[in-house]
Amino acid sequence: IDPNEPRYCYCNQVSYGEMIACDNDECEKEWFHYSCAGITETPKRRWFCTDCEAE
């Protein structure tokens, strides 16, 4: 793994597999792995990570 590759998600890992973007333009992490976000398919509505939902 390239140490300079960007890190995403709650798990702070690189991009892999299915990922979803938080719909908050100011989200610090921005992209999340489906498994970490607890989803199995793309939501039909806007999606916000738990950090942004708490704001």
PyMOL Python script that loads the backbone (N, CA, C, O; Angstrom):
from pymol import cmd

cmd.read_pdbstr("""\
ATOM      1  N   ILE A   1       0.851  -1.192   0.000  1.00  0.00           N
ATOM      2  CA  ILE A   1       0.000   0.000   0.000  1.00  0.00           C
ATOM      3  C   ILE A   1       0.889   1.244   0.000  1.00  0.00           C
ATOM      4  O   ILE A   1       1.846   1.352   0.767  1.00  0.00           O
ATOM      5  N   ASP A   2       0.548   2.156  -0.865  1.00  0.00           N
ATOM      6  CA  ASP A   2       1.278   3.420  -0.970  1.00  0.00           C
ATOM      7  C   ASP A   2       0.991   4.274   0.275  1.00  0.00           C
ATOM      8  O   ASP A   2      -0.168   4.590   0.541  1.00  0.00           O
ATOM      9  N   PRO A   3       2.017   4.650   1.037  1.00  0.00           N
ATOM     10  CA  PRO A   3       1.788   5.446   2.249  1.00  0.00           C
ATOM     11  C   PRO A   3       1.218   6.834   1.958  1.00  0.00           C
ATOM     12  O   PRO A   3       0.693   7.491   2.857  1.00  0.00           O
ATOM     13  N   ASN A   4       1.319   7.280   0.704  1.00  0.00           N
ATOM     14  CA  ASN A   4       0.781   8.587   0.325  1.00  0.00           C
ATOM     15  C   ASN A   4      -0.643   8.513  -0.204  1.00  0.00           C
ATOM     16  O   ASN A   4      -1.248   9.541  -0.511  1.00  0.00           O
ATOM     17  N   GLU A   5      -1.186   7.295  -0.311  1.00  0.00           N
ATOM     18  CA  GLU A   5      -2.553   7.146  -0.808  1.00  0.00           C
ATOM     19  C   GLU A   5      -3.528   7.741   0.210  1.00  0.00           C
ATOM     20  O   GLU A   5      -3.384   7.510   1.411  1.00  0.00           O
ATOM     21  N   PRO A   6      -4.518   8.504  -0.261  1.00  0.00           N
ATOM     22  CA  PRO A   6      -5.473   9.137   0.663  1.00  0.00           C
ATOM     23  C   PRO A   6      -6.211   8.108   1.518  1.00  0.00           C
ATOM     24  O   PRO A   6      -6.468   6.985   1.084  1.00  0.00           O
ATOM     25  N   ARG A   7      -6.544   8.515   2.732  1.00  0.00           N
ATOM     26  CA  ARG A   7      -7.289   7.667   3.669  1.00  0.00           C
ATOM     27  C   ARG A   7      -8.706   8.215   3.801  1.00  0.00           C
ATOM     28  O   ARG A   7      -8.924   9.426   3.780  1.00  0.00           O
ATOM     29  N   TYR A   8      -9.648   7.314   3.934  1.00  0.00           N
ATOM     30  CA  TYR A   8     -11.058   7.683   4.007  1.00  0.00           C
ATOM     31  C   TYR A   8     -11.741   6.923   5.137  1.00  0.00           C
ATOM     32  O   TYR A   8     -11.133   6.069   5.783  1.00  0.00           O
ATOM     33  N   CYS A   9     -12.992   7.240   5.365  1.00  0.00           N
ATOM     34  CA  CYS A   9     -13.883   6.421   6.171  1.00  0.00           C
ATOM     35  C   CYS A   9     -13.600   6.507   7.673  1.00  0.00           C
ATOM     36  O   CYS A   9     -12.619   7.107   8.111  1.00  0.00           O
ATOM     37  N   TYR A  10     -14.500   5.882   8.446  1.00  0.00           N
ATOM     38  CA  TYR A  10     -14.328   5.783   9.895  1.00  0.00           C
ATOM     39  C   TYR A  10     -13.069   4.987  10.217  1.00  0.00           C
ATOM     40  O   TYR A  10     -12.411   5.233  11.228  1.00  0.00           O
ATOM     41  N   CYS A  11     -12.737   4.026   9.346  1.00  0.00           N
ATOM     42  CA  CYS A  11     -11.619   3.112   9.589  1.00  0.00           C
ATOM     43  C   CYS A  11     -10.263   3.696   9.197  1.00  0.00           C
ATOM     44  O   CYS A  11      -9.226   3.095   9.476  1.00  0.00           O
ATOM     45  N   ASN A  12     -10.265   4.860   8.555  1.00  0.00           N
ATOM     46  CA  ASN A  12      -9.028   5.537   8.137  1.00  0.00           C
ATOM     47  C   ASN A  12      -8.170   4.653   7.225  1.00  0.00           C
ATOM     48  O   ASN A  12      -6.951   4.586   7.380  1.00  0.00           O
ATOM     49  N   GLN A  13      -8.818   3.981   6.279  1.00  0.00           N
ATOM     50  CA  GLN A  13      -8.114   3.119   5.336  1.00  0.00           C
ATOM     51  C   GLN A  13      -8.231   3.688   3.923  1.00  0.00           C
ATOM     52  O   GLN A  13      -8.955   4.654   3.686  1.00  0.00           O
ATOM     53  N   VAL A  14      -7.507   3.070   2.994  1.00  0.00           N
ATOM     54  CA  VAL A  14      -7.542   3.492   1.595  1.00  0.00           C
ATOM     55  C   VAL A  14      -8.873   3.099   0.953  1.00  0.00           C
ATOM     56  O   VAL A  14      -9.659   2.344   1.526  1.00  0.00           O
ATOM     57  N   SER A  15      -9.102   3.620  -0.226  1.00  0.00           N
ATOM     58  CA  SER A  15     -10.309   3.306  -0.986  1.00  0.00           C
ATOM     59  C   SER A  15     -10.262   1.865  -1.483  1.00  0.00           C
ATOM     60  O   SER A  15      -9.261   1.430  -2.052  1.00  0.00           O
ATOM     61  N   TYR A  16     -11.348   1.130  -1.265  1.00  0.00           N
ATOM     62  CA  TYR A  16     -11.490  -0.221  -1.811  1.00  0.00           C
ATOM     63  C   TYR A  16     -12.965  -0.595  -1.814  1.00  0.00           C
ATOM     64  O   TYR A  16     -13.738  -0.094  -0.997  1.00  0.00           O
ATOM     65  N   GLY A  17     -13.352  -1.466  -2.725  1.00  0.00           N
ATOM     66  CA  GLY A  17     -14.727  -1.950  -2.787  1.00  0.00           C
ATOM     67  C   GLY A  17     -15.740  -0.840  -3.004  1.00  0.00           C
ATOM     68  O   GLY A  17     -15.417   0.242  -3.493  1.00  0.00           O
ATOM     69  N   GLU A  18     -16.980  -1.142  -2.624  1.00  0.00           N
ATOM     70  CA  GLU A  18     -18.073  -0.173  -2.764  1.00  0.00           C
ATOM     71  C   GLU A  18     -17.916   0.918  -1.711  1.00  0.00           C
ATOM     72  O   GLU A  18     -17.701   0.640  -0.532  1.00  0.00           O
ATOM     73  N   MET A  19     -18.028   2.169  -2.165  1.00  0.00           N
ATOM     74  CA  MET A  19     -17.928   3.295  -1.241  1.00  0.00           C
ATOM     75  C   MET A  19     -19.040   4.298  -1.518  1.00  0.00           C
ATOM     76  O   MET A  19     -19.556   4.386  -2.632  1.00  0.00           O
ATOM     77  N   ILE A  20     -19.398   5.051  -0.484  1.00  0.00           N
ATOM     78  CA  ILE A  20     -20.438   6.066  -0.603  1.00  0.00           C
ATOM     79  C   ILE A  20     -19.881   7.389  -0.092  1.00  0.00           C
ATOM     80  O   ILE A  20     -19.105   7.424   0.863  1.00  0.00           O
ATOM     81  N   ALA A  21     -20.285   8.472  -0.741  1.00  0.00           N
ATOM     82  CA  ALA A  21     -19.844   9.808  -0.327  1.00  0.00           C
ATOM     83  C   ALA A  21     -20.871  10.413   0.618  1.00  0.00           C
ATOM     84  O   ALA A  21     -22.076  10.283   0.400  1.00  0.00           O
ATOM     85  N   CYS A  22     -20.398  11.067   1.658  1.00  0.00           N
ATOM     86  CA  CYS A  22     -21.275  11.828   2.540  1.00  0.00           C
ATOM     87  C   CYS A  22     -21.769  13.039   1.753  1.00  0.00           C
ATOM     88  O   CYS A  22     -20.996  13.666   1.029  1.00  0.00           O
ATOM     89  N   ASP A  23     -23.049  13.368   1.890  1.00  0.00           N
ATOM     90  CA  ASP A  23     -23.626  14.484   1.144  1.00  0.00           C
ATOM     91  C   ASP A  23     -23.350  15.853   1.767  1.00  0.00           C
ATOM     92  O   ASP A  23     -23.831  16.868   1.263  1.00  0.00           O
ATOM     93  N   ASN A  24     -22.589  15.890   2.846  1.00  0.00           N
ATOM     94  CA  ASN A  24     -22.165  17.168   3.416  1.00  0.00           C
ATOM     95  C   ASN A  24     -20.880  17.585   2.700  1.00  0.00           C
ATOM     96  O   ASN A  24     -19.858  16.908   2.812  1.00  0.00           O
ATOM     97  N   ASP A  25     -20.929  18.688   1.973  1.00  0.00           N
ATOM     98  CA  ASP A  25     -19.764  19.159   1.218  1.00  0.00           C
ATOM     99  C   ASP A  25     -18.561  19.461   2.110  1.00  0.00           C
ATOM    100  O   ASP A  25     -17.427  19.495   1.634  1.00  0.00           O
ATOM    101  N   GLU A  26     -18.805  19.676   3.389  1.00  0.00           N
ATOM    102  CA  GLU A  26     -17.728  19.998   4.332  1.00  0.00           C
ATOM    103  C   GLU A  26     -17.249  18.776   5.115  1.00  0.00           C
ATOM    104  O   GLU A  26     -16.451  18.920   6.040  1.00  0.00           O
ATOM    105  N   CYS A  27     -17.714  17.590   4.769  1.00  0.00           N
ATOM    106  CA  CYS A  27     -17.352  16.374   5.508  1.00  0.00           C
ATOM    107  C   CYS A  27     -15.840  16.158   5.476  1.00  0.00           C
ATOM    108  O   CYS A  27     -15.211  16.217   4.420  1.00  0.00           O
ATOM    109  N   GLU A  28     -15.277  15.908   6.644  1.00  0.00           N
ATOM    110  CA  GLU A  28     -13.832  15.727   6.769  1.00  0.00           C
ATOM    111  C   GLU A  28     -13.359  14.433   6.100  1.00  0.00           C
ATOM    112  O   GLU A  28     -12.308  14.419   5.459  1.00  0.00           O
ATOM    113  N   LYS A  29     -14.120  13.358   6.242  1.00  0.00           N
ATOM    114  CA  LYS A  29     -13.693  12.062   5.706  1.00  0.00           C
ATOM    115  C   LYS A  29     -14.179  11.835   4.277  1.00  0.00           C
ATOM    116  O   LYS A  29     -13.494  11.179   3.492  1.00  0.00           O
ATOM    117  N   GLU A  30     -15.324  12.356   3.936  1.00  0.00           N
ATOM    118  CA  GLU A  30     -15.894  12.385   2.587  1.00  0.00           C
ATOM    119  C   GLU A  30     -16.399  11.036   2.066  1.00  0.00           C
ATOM    120  O   GLU A  30     -17.579  10.922   1.734  1.00  0.00           O
ATOM    121  N   TRP A  31     -15.552  10.022   1.986  1.00  0.00           N
ATOM    122  CA  TRP A  31     -15.934   8.723   1.428  1.00  0.00           C
ATOM    123  C   TRP A  31     -15.896   7.634   2.490  1.00  0.00           C
ATOM    124  O   TRP A  31     -15.038   7.634   3.374  1.00  0.00           O
ATOM    125  N   PHE A  32     -16.862   6.686   2.385  1.00  0.00           N
ATOM    126  CA  PHE A  32     -17.008   5.629   3.387  1.00  0.00           C
ATOM    127  C   PHE A  32     -17.252   4.288   2.710  1.00  0.00           C
ATOM    128  O   PHE A  32     -17.998   4.196   1.735  1.00  0.00           O
ATOM    129  N   HIS A  33     -16.615   3.255   3.240  1.00  0.00           N
ATOM    130  CA  HIS A  33     -16.852   1.897   2.746  1.00  0.00           C
ATOM    131  C   HIS A  33     -18.263   1.475   3.159  1.00  0.00           C
ATOM    132  O   HIS A  33     -18.705   1.775   4.269  1.00  0.00           O
ATOM    133  N   TYR A  34     -18.962   0.784   2.269  1.00  0.00           N
ATOM    134  CA  TYR A  34     -20.317   0.330   2.577  1.00  0.00           C
ATOM    135  C   TYR A  34     -20.346  -0.427   3.899  1.00  0.00           C
ATOM    136  O   TYR A  34     -21.209  -0.175   4.740  1.00  0.00           O
ATOM    137  N   SER A  35     -19.403  -1.356   4.087  1.00  0.00           N
ATOM    138  CA  SER A  35     -19.416  -2.186   5.292  1.00  0.00           C
ATOM    139  C   SER A  35     -19.244  -1.338   6.554  1.00  0.00           C
ATOM    140  O   SER A  35     -19.888  -1.612   7.566  1.00  0.00           O
ATOM    141  N   CYS A  36     -18.402  -0.333   6.513  1.00  0.00           N
ATOM    142  CA  CYS A  36     -18.192   0.538   7.671  1.00  0.00           C
ATOM    143  C   CYS A  36     -19.411   1.422   7.927  1.00  0.00           C
ATOM    144  O   CYS A  36     -19.717   1.751   9.073  1.00  0.00           O
ATOM    145  N   ALA A  37     -20.100   1.803   6.858  1.00  0.00           N
ATOM    146  CA  ALA A  37     -21.282   2.656   6.976  1.00  0.00           C
ATOM    147  C   ALA A  37     -22.530   1.854   7.336  1.00  0.00           C
ATOM    148  O   ALA A  37     -23.578   2.428   7.632  1.00  0.00           O
ATOM    149  N   GLY A  38     -22.415   0.522   7.309  1.00  0.00           N
ATOM    150  CA  GLY A  38     -23.552  -0.329   7.666  1.00  0.00           C
ATOM    151  C   GLY A  38     -24.619  -0.392   6.596  1.00  0.00           C
ATOM    152  O   GLY A  38     -25.793  -0.595   6.908  1.00  0.00           O
ATOM    153  N   ILE A  39     -24.234  -0.220   5.330  1.00  0.00           N
ATOM    154  CA  ILE A  39     -25.198  -0.307   4.238  1.00  0.00           C
ATOM    155  C   ILE A  39     -24.753  -1.376   3.240  1.00  0.00           C
ATOM    156  O   ILE A  39     -23.585  -1.762   3.200  1.00  0.00           O
ATOM    157  N   THR A  40     -25.703  -1.843   2.441  1.00  0.00           N
ATOM    158  CA  THR A  40     -25.390  -2.857   1.431  1.00  0.00           C
ATOM    159  C   THR A  40     -25.705  -2.378   0.022  1.00  0.00           C
ATOM    160  O   THR A  40     -25.283  -2.994  -0.957  1.00  0.00           O
ATOM    161  N   GLU A  41     -26.451  -1.271  -0.083  1.00  0.00           N
ATOM    162  CA  GLU A  41     -26.761  -0.703  -1.396  1.00  0.00           C
ATOM    163  C   GLU A  41     -26.871   0.810  -1.274  1.00  0.00           C
ATOM    164  O   GLU A  41     -27.032   1.342  -0.176  1.00  0.00           O
ATOM    165  N   THR A  42     -26.784   1.493  -2.398  1.00  0.00           N
ATOM    166  CA  THR A  42     -26.842   2.952  -2.406  1.00  0.00           C
ATOM    167  C   THR A  42     -28.213   3.428  -1.930  1.00  0.00           C
ATOM    168  O   THR A  42     -29.231   3.023  -2.492  1.00  0.00           O
ATOM    169  N   PRO A  43     -28.259   4.277  -0.909  1.00  0.00           N
ATOM    170  CA  PRO A  43     -29.544   4.812  -0.438  1.00  0.00           C
ATOM    171  C   PRO A  43     -30.217   5.647  -1.527  1.00  0.00           C
ATOM    172  O   PRO A  43     -29.543   6.271  -2.346  1.00  0.00           O
ATOM    173  N   LYS A  44     -31.538   5.654  -1.527  1.00  0.00           N
ATOM    174  CA  LYS A  44     -32.293   6.414  -2.520  1.00  0.00           C
ATOM    175  C   LYS A  44     -32.292   7.910  -2.186  1.00  0.00           C
ATOM    176  O   LYS A  44     -32.499   8.747  -3.065  1.00  0.00           O
ATOM    177  N   ARG A  45     -32.060   8.236  -0.922  1.00  0.00           N
ATOM    178  CA  ARG A  45     -32.031   9.632  -0.491  1.00  0.00           C
ATOM    179  C   ARG A  45     -30.597  10.062  -0.220  1.00  0.00           C
ATOM    180  O   ARG A  45     -29.660   9.266  -0.294  1.00  0.00           O
ATOM    181  N   ARG A  46     -30.453  11.348   0.098  1.00  0.00           N
ATOM    182  CA  ARG A  46     -29.133  11.858   0.479  1.00  0.00           C
ATOM    183  C   ARG A  46     -28.646  11.090   1.704  1.00  0.00           C
ATOM    184  O   ARG A  46     -29.441  10.695   2.557  1.00  0.00           O
ATOM    185  N   TRP A  47     -27.326  10.882   1.782  1.00  0.00           N
ATOM    186  CA  TRP A  47     -26.747  10.119   2.890  1.00  0.00           C
ATOM    187  C   TRP A  47     -25.689  10.950   3.596  1.00  0.00           C
ATOM    188  O   TRP A  47     -24.845  11.576   2.954  1.00  0.00           O
ATOM    189  N   PHE A  48     -25.741  10.951   4.935  1.00  0.00           N
ATOM    190  CA  PHE A  48     -24.769  11.667   5.748  1.00  0.00           C
ATOM    191  C   PHE A  48     -24.122  10.701   6.732  1.00  0.00           C
ATOM    192  O   PHE A  48     -24.799   9.857   7.320  1.00  0.00           O
ATOM    193  N   CYS A  49     -22.817  10.828   6.906  1.00  0.00           N
ATOM    194  CA  CYS A  49     -22.112   9.984   7.870  1.00  0.00           C
ATOM    195  C   CYS A  49     -22.564  10.360   9.286  1.00  0.00           C
ATOM    196  O   CYS A  49     -23.192  11.400   9.484  1.00  0.00           O
ATOM    197  N   THR A  50     -22.247   9.523  10.253  1.00  0.00           N
ATOM    198  CA  THR A  50     -22.687   9.789  11.626  1.00  0.00           C
ATOM    199  C   THR A  50     -22.074  11.065  12.189  1.00  0.00           C
ATOM    200  O   THR A  50     -22.704  11.742  13.003  1.00  0.00           O
ATOM    201  N   ASP A  51     -20.851  11.407  11.770  1.00  0.00           N
ATOM    202  CA  ASP A  51     -20.226  12.648  12.238  1.00  0.00           C
ATOM    203  C   ASP A  51     -21.021  13.861  11.774  1.00  0.00           C
ATOM    204  O   ASP A  51     -21.264  14.781  12.556  1.00  0.00           O
ATOM    205  N   CYS A  52     -21.428  13.871  10.506  1.00  0.00           N
ATOM    206  CA  CYS A  52     -22.177  15.007   9.956  1.00  0.00           C
ATOM    207  C   CYS A  52     -23.625  15.008  10.431  1.00  0.00           C
ATOM    208  O   CYS A  52     -24.214  16.075  10.605  1.00  0.00           O
ATOM    209  N   GLU A  53     -24.206  13.833  10.644  1.00  0.00           N
ATOM    210  CA  GLU A  53     -25.570  13.764  11.179  1.00  0.00           C
ATOM    211  C   GLU A  53     -25.636  14.391  12.564  1.00  0.00           C
ATOM    212  O   GLU A  53     -26.643  15.001  12.925  1.00  0.00           O
ATOM    213  N   ALA A  54     -24.575  14.246  13.334  1.00  0.00           N
ATOM    214  CA  ALA A  54     -24.538  14.761  14.703  1.00  0.00           C
ATOM    215  C   ALA A  54     -24.471  16.287  14.752  1.00  0.00           C
ATOM    216  O   ALA A  54     -24.791  16.891  15.776  1.00  0.00           O
ATOM    217  N   GLU A  55     -24.060  16.904  13.657  1.00  0.00           N
ATOM    218  CA  GLU A  55     -23.916  18.374  13.639  1.00  0.00           C
ATOM    219  C   GLU A  55     -25.236  19.087  13.553  1.00  0.00           C
ATOM    220  O   GLU A  55     -25.273  20.317  13.530  1.00  0.00           O
TER     221      GLU A  55
END
""", "prot")
cmd.dss("prot")
cmd.show_as("cartoon", "prot")
cmd.util.cbc("prot")
cmd.orient("prot")
